Amino acid sequence: MSGQPEVITFDEFLKVKLRVARILEACEHPDADKLLILKVDMGTEERQIVAGIKKHYRPEDLVGKNIIVVANLAPRKMRGYESQGMLLAACTPGDSDIVVLTTDRDIPPGSGVA
């Protein structure tokens, strides 16, 4: 990510719904070098999220972690699998390191993020 980010209004920001999700299962995408397929508990439902973090995480190390997800993002196909949300992660320039944002306490899945 380079340059200045696009400025949005406060009302636009309020449309983004961030929620805590717990990773129930994680596996490698069978046909993609960068993708993992995650099954997450959103509190009231389970969803599938496809994330480009394969080079930075082993699937078994993610199971049980609480992560932050964009809960109201429209579903999107990624290499044949539907992603029903997006996890938040921090990355270094050039994506040489990616760190999934997790909670430091056991917050119930579905909890809002302010």
C-alpha positions in Angstrom: 0.0 0.0 0.0 1.5 3.3 -1.0 0.5 6.9 -1.2 -2.2 8.6 0.8 -5.3 6.5 1.5 -8.6 7.6 0.1 -10.5 9.7 2.7 -14.0 8.5 3.6 -16.6 10.2 5.7 -17.5 9.1 9.3 -20.9 7.9 8.0 -19.2 5.7 5.4 -17.0 4.2 8.1 -20.0 3.4 10.2 -21.2 1.1 7.4 -18.2 -1.3 8.0 -19.1 -3.9 10.6 -16.1 -5.4 12.3 -16.7 -8.5 14.4 -14.7 -11.0 16.4 -14.6 -14.5 14.8 -13.1 -17.7 16.2 -11.3 -19.9 13.7 -12.8 -23.4 13.8 -10.9 -25.0 10.9 -8.1 -24.0 8.6 -6.7 -25.7 5.5 -4.6 -24.9 2.5 -6.3 -24.0 -0.8 -5.6 -26.9 -3.1 -4.8 -24.7 -6.1 -3.3 -21.5 -4.8 0.1 -20.8 -3.4 -1.0 -17.9 -1.1 -4.5 -18.8 0.1 -5.8 -20.5 3.2 -9.5 -21.5 3.7 -10.8 -20.7 7.1 -14.1 -21.8 8.7 -15.0 -19.3 11.4 -17.6 -18.9 14.1 -19.3 -15.5 13.9 -21.4 -16.0 17.0 -24.7 -16.6 15.2 -23.4 -18.4 12.2 -20.4 -20.1 10.7 -18.7 -18.7 7.6 -15.9 -19.5 5.2 -13.1 -16.9 4.7 -10.4 -17.3 2.0 -7.3 -15.3 3.0 -3.9 -14.7 1.4 -1.8 -15.7 4.4 -0.5 -19.2 3.5 3.1 -18.1 3.3 2.9 -16.7 6.8 0.8 -19.2 8.8 0.4 -22.9 9.1 -3.3 -23.8 9.2 -3.0 -25.7 12.5 -1.5 -22.7 14.2 -4.7 -20.6 13.5 -7.3 -23.0 14.8 -8.9 -21.6 18.0 -7.7 -18.0 17.5 -10.0 -15.1 17.7 -9.6 -12.7 14.8 -11.2 -9.5 13.6 -13.2 -9.7 10.4 -15.2 -7.4 8.2 -18.6 -9.1 8.6 -20.7 -7.2 6.0 -18.4 -7.5 3.0 -20.2 -8.9 0.0 -19.2 -12.6 -0.7 -16.6 -13.1 -3.4 -15.2 -16.1 -5.2 -11.5 -16.6 -4.8 -9.9 -19.4 -6.9 -13.2 -21.3 -6.9 -14.1 -20.9 -3.2 -16.5 -18.3 -1.8 -15.1 -16.0 0.8 -17.8 -14.6 3.1 -15.8 -11.9 4.8 -12.3 -10.6 5.2 -9.9 -10.9 8.1 -7.9 -7.9 9.2 -4.1 -8.2 9.1 -1.1 -5.8 9.2 1.6 -6.1 6.6 5.0 -4.7 6.0 5.9 -3.0 2.7 5.9 -5.5 -0.1 3.9 -8.0 2.1 7.2 -9.6 3.3 5.5 -10.2 6.6 1.7 -10.4 7.4 0.3 -10.5 10.9 -3.3 -11.5 11.4 -5.0 -9.2 14.0 -6.1 -11.2 17.0 -7.7 -10.4 20.3 -5.6 -10.7 23.4 -8.6 -11.9 25.5 -11.2 -14.6 25.0 -14.0 -12.4 23.5 -17.1 -14.2 22.4 -17.5 -14.7 18.6 -19.8 -12.1 17.1 -18.8 -9.3 19.5 -18.5 -5.9 17.9 -15.3 -4.1 17.4 -15.2 -0.4 18.1 
